[in-house]
Amino acid sequence: MIPRHQTVLFVILLLTAVTMGGVLWNQLRRAHERLLLGEVAAPTQAPQVAPVEQATLMVASDADNSVAPRILTLPLPQNPEARARAVAGGVSAYLRKPVDDQLLLDAIAVAISKKESAKNQPVKWPATEPEN
């Protein structure tokens, strides 16, 4: 025979489990109703981090050795460092992926040969006018 205190404890645990199931079922129903109501409501706008400005980015193409302007509308912050990061993020959207393997290897070889030939050349700075 099962002792009385174990029977009482079992009944309490069983009632607690059934009650928790009922509460969870009720919360599921309420969440579903809120979800359905949210579909009818107008969508909210995302917060504006910075004013939107047009930026002209010069995007290089290694395939035909050309540089083409791309005009993007970006939210550009006033801080120069953050502004540079935002523009760089916009440029990365125009990088061609995946790149042709041979084209990449040729570009690396050209860059290395230019670096090697530039080691023995004196550095030529552009002529600048002294500021008044």
C-alpha positions in Angstrom: 0.0 0.0 0.0 1.2 3.5 -0.9 1.7 5.8 2.1 -0.8 8.6 2.5 1.8 11.5 2.3 3.0 10.1 -1.1 -0.5 10.0 -2.4 -1.2 13.5 -1.3 2.1 14.7 -2.9 1.3 12.9 -6.2 -2.2 14.5 -6.3 -0.7 18.0 -5.6 1.9 17.5 -8.4 -0.7 16.3 -10.8 -3.0 19.2 -10.1 -0.1 21.6 -10.5 0.9 20.1 -13.9 -2.7 20.3 -15.1 -3.0 24.0 -13.9 0.3 24.9 -15.6 -0.9 23.3 -18.8 -4.1 25.4 -18.7 -2.2 28.6 -18.1 0.2 27.9 -21.0 -2.7 27.0 -23.3 -4.4 30.3 -22.3 -1.2 32.3 -23.0 -0.8 30.6 -26.4 -4.3 31.6 -27.3 -3.8 35.2 -26.2 -0.5 35.4 -28.1 -2.2 34.0 -31.3 -5.0 36.7 -30.9 -2.4 39.4 -30.6 -0.5 38.1 -33.6 -3.7 38.2 -35.7 -4.5 41.8 -34.5 -1.0 42.9 -35.4 -1.5 41.9 -39.0 -4.4 44.3 -39.4 -2.6 47.2 -37.7 -0.5 49.6 -39.8 3.2 48.7 -39.8 5.5 51.0 -37.7 8.4 52.8 -39.3 11.9 52.0 -38.3 13.7 54.7 -36.3 15.8 57.0 -38.4 19.4 56.9 -37.3 20.6 59.7 -39.6 19.3 61.9 -42.3 19.2 60.2 -45.7 21.6 61.7 -48.3 22.7 60.8 -51.8 26.3 59.5 -52.1 28.1 59.0 -55.4 30.4 56.0 -55.0 33.1 55.2 -57.6 33.0 51.5 -58.0 35.9 49.8 -59.8 35.5 46.7 -62.0 38.5 44.5 -62.4 36.9 42.6 -65.3 37.1 45.6 -67.7 39.4 47.9 -65.8 36.8 50.6 -65.5 35.4 52.8 -62.7 31.7 53.5 -62.8 29.8 55.9 -60.5 27.0 54.5 -58.5 24.5 56.8 -56.7 23.2 55.4 -53.5 20.8 56.9 -50.9 22.2 56.2 -47.5 21.6 57.4 -44.0 24.9 59.1 -43.4 25.7 60.2 -39.8 27.5 63.6 -39.1 30.5 62.0 -37.4 33.3 61.6 -40.1 34.4 58.1 -38.8 30.8 56.8 -38.7 30.2 58.4 -42.1 33.2 56.5 -43.6 32.0 53.2 -42.2 28.5 53.8 -43.7 29.9 54.6 -47.1 32.2 51.6 -47.0 29.2 49.4 -46.1 27.4 50.8 -49.2 30.4 50.0 -51.4 30.7 46.5 -50.2 27.2 45.8 -51.6 28.7 46.4 -55.1 31.7 44.1 -54.9 31.3 41.3 -57.3 31.1 37.9 -55.6 32.2 35.3 -56.4 35.2 36.5 -58.3 36.8 34.6 -61.1 39.8 32.6 -59.7 42.1 33.4 -62.6 41.2 37.1 -62.5 41.9 37.3 -58.8 45.3 35.5 -59.2 46.3 37.8 -62.1 45.3 40.9 -60.1 47.4 39.7 -57.1 50.4 39.0 -59.4 50.1 42.5 -60.9 49.9 44.1 -57.5 53.0 42.2 -56.3 55.0 43.1 -59.4 54.0 46.8 -59.0 55.1 46.7 -55.3 58.4 45.1 -56.2 59.1 47.7 -58.9 58.1 50.5 -56.7 60.6 49.6 -54.0 63.5 51.1 -55.9 61.6 54.2 -57.1 61.8 57.4 -55.1 58.5 58.6 -53.7 57.0 61.5 -55.7 54.6 63.7 -53.7 52.2 65.8 -55.6 53.1 69.5 -55.7 50.9 71.4 -53.3 50.5 75.1 -52.8 51.4 76.4 -49.4 48.4 77.5 -47.4 48.0 81.2 -46.7 
